[in-house]
Amino acid sequence: MLSSTAQATQWVVDQKSAAASDKNPGTEQNPLKTIGAAAAKVQAGDKVIIHGGEYRETVVITTSGTAAAPIVFEAASRETPVIKGSDRISQWTSDGGAIWKTILRVPPPRGASDNGPAYWDTNDVRQVFTDDGAVFDARHLLRVTTRGAIKEGSFFCDKAASTLYVWLPASASPIAHPPEASV
């Protein structure tokens, strides 16, 4: 009786490496740049080692492991990768008083399948926060449903106009203190 065992692969992600590229083979010497690239390559039994850094990306895993051959994503030894579903917003203009606005990127057409990042890409901002060092340190702004309802410490996302409005706590400037937003 012949048996065939698939060879497990170890993928390395290290966005800080000068050699990092999602076209690389994913080795220590030639690491991948994004976790999403590794997620697109993994098979049952594979392991993904993620080096420290702040990874701002949508990660979609479409392959399953098994009880005998799980897919493992883990931090490199003594390193802390942070995976964020938010973007730092830095292009602001005053909209009068303490209210600021920014034009959001218009997303590409939504993908038909939830297997790809385009399915999840949207301009519907769901959270805005400041003072982020870690999730527990963040100061979340209150989401309001109209531009007229904005008050200190809140935000409004006008999806139709692809515009985000904020009034930061203590009327702070988002230019001096860029908030982060997640969709």
N, C-alpha and C positions, 0 to 999 in steps of 0.2 A: 504494500500500500504506500503510495506516495503522498507526502504532505507538503504543503507549501505555506510558508509563513511570510507574511509581508514584513519587509524591513522598516522598522520605525525610524523616523527622521527627527533630528533636533534642529529647529529653526531658531536663529538668533535675530533679535530686533534691537537696534541701537541707533536711535536717531541722532545722537551726538557724535557718532563716528564720522570722520571725514570721508570714509569709504562707503557710507550707508547709501543704499539705493534699492528701490523695490524691484529692480531688474537683477539684483545680485542673487547668488545661490543661498543666502541666509546662513552663512557661517560666521564664526568669530572674526575672521579676517575680512570677510565681505558680507556684512550684515544687511538685513532688510532695514528700511527706514521707518515703516509703519506696521502697526499690529494688524491692520486690515489686510496688508499684503500677505502676512503669515497666515491669517485666518482663511484666506482664499486658497492656500496651498495645503493646509493640514489634511491628514487622513487619520483613520483610527490608529491609535498607538503613538502618534507624534507628540512631541513636546515643543513648546515655544518658550524660549528664555527671553525675557524683556528687561533690557537695561534701564537704568534710571533716566528720568526726564518727564516732561509734561506732554502727553500724547493727546492732541485735540483731533479726534477723528470718530467716524462712525465705523464700528466693527461689526460685521455681519458674518456669522459662522454658519455655513450651509452644510457642512459634513458632520456626521455624528461619530462618536467613538462607541466602544462597546464596554461591557463590564470587564472583560479581559484585556481590552486595549483602549483605555480612555484617551481622550485628547486633553493635554495638560498645558495650561498657560501659567507661567510662574515668573516671579521677579528674579533677576540675576542675584547671586549671593551678595548680601549686604548692600543692595541697591533698592531704591523706592521709585518705581514707575507710577505715574499718576495719569489715569485715563479720564479725560474730561469730555463731557458732552456740551461744552460751552465754548464760546469764542469771545475774546476780548474785543470790545467795540471801541474804536478810537476816533472815528470821523464824526465829530459833533458840531452843530451850529445852534446858536441860541434861537429859541422860539418865543422869546418874551419872558421877562421875569426870571424865575429860577427853572423854567422848563427848557429842556434841550431836546433836539431831534437829530436823527441820523437816517439816512436812506439805507434800507436793507438790500442786500443782493437779491435779485429775482432768481429763484431757483430754476433749474432746468425742469422740463416736463417730468412729472412723477412717473417713476417706473411702474410697470404692471405687476411686478413680483416683489414681495418683501425680502427676496434673496439678495438685493443689491442696495448700495447706499442711496441711489437716486429715488428709491421708494420712500425713504425716510427724510429726504431733503425738503425743507419747507421754509417759508419766511414767517411762520406763526410762532413768535417768541412766547414761550411759556414761563420762563423765569428770567429775572434780572437780579444780579447780586453784586455787592461790593465787598471789599476787605477780604478777598478770598486768599487764604493760605492753605486751607483745606475745607472740605465741605462743612465741617462743624464750626468754622470760624466765619463763614460767609454771612453777610447781612442781606437778607432777601427783601426786595421791594414788593409791594402789594400790586397785584395785577388788577387794573380797572378796565371797564368795558367801553368807555368813551373818552375822547380827548378832554372833554369838559370835566370829567370826574377826577383828573389828575390832581393830586395834592402831594405834599412833601412825603417822600419815601414810597412813591408809587411809579407805575409805568403803564403805558398804553401802546399796544401794537396794532397799527392800522394795516392789516394784511392787504387790502385793496390798493393802497397807495405805497406799500412796501416801506413804511415809515415807522420807526420806533421813537416814542417820546418818553422822557424820564424827568423826574424831579427827585434828585438825590437827597438823602438825609442831610440836614443842616445846610441845605441849598448848595452843596458842594458842586464843583465843576466836574463834569465827566471828562474834560480834557486833562485836568490835573489828577483825577482819580478814575481812570477808565473802568467802567463796569463790565461784567461778563454777562452774556445772554445765552440761553439755551432754548432749543426748539423741540 
